[in-house]
Amino acid sequence: MNTRSAELAKGRCQPCEGGSSLTQTEIDLLLPQLDGWSVVAGVLCKEFRFDNHYQTLAFVNALAWISHREDHHPELTVGYDTCRVSYVTHAVKGLSRNDFICAAKVDALFDL
């Protein structure tokens, strides 16, 4: 994990109701802080690969703990050895800083 991603992972999600989505400039500044994430059709996403189904589900369970703690929940597409994680903040109808904070926390799972 790079230094900027580590700093982002230290953040905490904030309530978004009544807020606004990030501008393209803000997204362009935050995205390079993450490893391998991309924005596709307004959604922050990354596909993770594992050796087997057990590792995939262990990752999903660890991610569920992050989601619960931050009260910010991704869309997950789970396969035998893959998990696609997609973040978007419905309350602001776009991306928020919370999406990037959680993405950095998900990446930090691999540094444990």
C-alpha positions as CSV (number, residue, x, y, z in Angstrom):
1,M,0.0,0.0,0.0
2,N,1.4,3.4,-0.9
3,T,1.6,6.2,1.6
4,R,-1.3,8.2,0.2
5,S,-3.5,5.1,0.2
6,A,-2.5,4.4,3.8
7,E,-3.5,7.9,4.7
8,L,-6.9,7.5,2.9
9,A,-7.4,4.2,4.7
10,K,-7.1,6.0,8.1
11,G,-10.2,8.1,7.3
12,R,-13.6,7.5,8.6
13,C,-16.8,7.7,6.5
14,Q,-19.1,10.6,7.2
15,P,-22.9,10.8,6.7
16,C,-23.6,11.9,3.1
17,E,-27.3,12.8,3.2
18,G,-27.7,16.3,1.8
19,G,-24.2,16.3,0.4
20,S,-23.0,16.4,-3.1
21,S,-21.0,14.0,-5.2
22,L,-17.3,14.5,-6.0
23,T,-16.3,16.6,-9.0
24,Q,-14.3,15.0,-11.8
25,T,-11.2,16.9,-10.5
26,E,-11.6,15.5,-7.0
27,I,-12.0,12.0,-8.4
28,D,-8.9,12.5,-10.6
29,L,-6.9,13.4,-7.4
30,L,-8.2,10.5,-5.3
31,L,-8.1,7.7,-7.9
32,P,-4.2,7.5,-8.2
33,Q,-4.1,7.0,-4.4
34,L,-5.7,3.6,-4.9
35,D,-4.1,0.4,-6.3
36,G,-5.8,-1.0,-9.4
37,W,-9.2,0.7,-8.9
38,S,-11.0,2.3,-11.8
39,V,-14.1,4.4,-12.3
40,V,-16.5,2.8,-14.8
41,A,-19.8,4.4,-15.6
42,G,-19.6,6.5,-12.4
43,V,-18.8,3.5,-10.2
44,L,-15.5,2.9,-8.3
45,C,-14.6,-0.7,-8.9
46,K,-11.9,-3.4,-8.7
47,E,-11.8,-7.2,-9.2
48,F,-9.9,-9.2,-6.7
49,R,-8.6,-12.7,-7.5
50,F,-8.0,-15.6,-5.1
51,D,-6.7,-19.1,-5.1
52,N,-9.9,-20.8,-4.1
53,H,-13.5,-20.2,-2.9
54,Y,-12.5,-20.3,0.8
55,Q,-10.1,-17.4,0.4
56,T,-12.8,-15.5,-1.6
57,L,-15.3,-15.9,1.1
58,A,-12.8,-15.0,3.8
59,F,-12.2,-11.7,1.9
60,V,-16.0,-11.1,1.6
61,N,-16.4,-11.6,5.3
62,A,-13.5,-9.2,6.1
63,L,-15.0,-6.7,3.7
64,A,-18.4,-7.1,5.4
65,W,-16.8,-6.0,8.7
66,I,-15.4,-2.9,7.1
67,S,-18.8,-2.1,5.6
68,H,-20.5,-2.5,8.9
69,R,-18.0,-0.4,10.8
70,E,-18.0,2.4,8.3
71,D,-21.8,2.1,7.5
72,H,-20.9,2.2,3.8
73,H,-21.7,-0.8,1.7
74,P,-20.4,-1.9,-1.7
75,E,-22.0,-4.0,-4.4
76,L,-20.3,-7.3,-4.5
77,T,-20.2,-9.9,-7.3
78,V,-18.8,-13.1,-5.9
79,G,-17.5,-16.0,-7.9
80,Y,-15.4,-19.1,-7.1
81,D,-12.1,-17.3,-7.0
82,T,-13.1,-13.6,-7.7
83,C,-14.9,-10.8,-6.0
84,R,-15.7,-7.6,-7.8
85,V,-16.2,-4.7,-5.4
86,S,-18.2,-1.6,-6.6
87,Y,-18.7,1.6,-4.6
88,V,-21.1,4.4,-5.3
89,T,-22.9,6.7,-2.9
90,H,-26.6,6.6,-3.6
91,A,-27.3,9.4,-1.2
92,V,-25.3,11.8,-3.4
93,K,-26.1,10.0,-6.7
94,G,-22.4,9.6,-7.5
95,L,-19.0,9.1,-5.9
96,S,-18.1,10.4,-2.5
97,R,-15.0,10.5,-0.4
98,N,-16.5,7.6,1.6
99,D,-16.2,5.4,-1.5
100,F,-12.4,6.1,-1.7
101,I,-11.9,5.7,2.0
102,C,-13.6,2.2,1.9
103,A,-11.7,1.2,-1.2
104,A,-8.4,2.0,0.6
105,K,-9.5,0.0,3.6
106,V,-10.3,-3.0,1.3
107,D,-6.8,-2.7,-0.2
108,A,-5.3,-2.6,3.3
109,L,-6.8,-6.1,3.9
110,F,-3.9,-7.5,1.8
111,D,-1.3,-5.8,4.0
112,L,-2.3,-7.6,7.2
